[in-house]
Amino acid sequence: MDEIFSQIANLGFPIVVSIYLLVRIEAKLDNLTVSITELSKAIENIKRV
């Protein structure tokens, strides 16, 4: 029984941390994508002037 809990602790914690970090990074990447798109549009507007 202790072996099972040990395996869950050894595998479960890194999995949970990895999922948490991936979710946080995904949100930041979405914001970065929006910012790059807005910057691209702003550069296009400057070229037209």
Order of alpha helices (4+ residues) and beta strands (2+ residues): alpha
